[in-house]
Amino acid sequence: MPLSRQRRFPRSRASVRAARAFVHQVLSDWGCVDRLDDIALCASELATNALLHGVPPGRQYCVSLTLDGPLVRLAVRDTGDRPVPAGPPSPDACSGRGLLLARQIADDFGITEHIVGKTIWTVFKTDPRPTTP
């Protein structure tokens, strides 16, 4: 049976660090440490993207993790109506590379549009090890 955890975060810059810490703690609890840095980096990038481009004032975003066998799915859902940029940023742009980075690091990547908001998800192949008490 898959394991799943999720948490909502406020629209604040400090929430990105909290989202990354949440992902780190959950993956450590599950014994999924071989890709922990990659997944935490993607969590940081996706949370930043949600914060800057997808979460209207007064709303939150949700970070969820699912462990199903060797696969970890990280998803960040926002409640905004702004679309995901269609292409890569210009070479001289100062930002806009977080989603590209997530696509490169993850084994699978996708975007699911909702009536309100969207979910950007990544999947990582891991080698979960049982944690010792």
Secondary structure, 3 states (H helix, E strand, C coil): CCEEEEEEEECCCHHHHHHHHHHHHHHHHHCCCCCHHHHHHHHHHHHHHHHHHHCCCCCEEEEEEEEECCEEEEEEEECCCCCCCCCCCCCCCCCCCHHHHHHHHCCEEEEEECCCCEEEEEEEECCCCCCCC
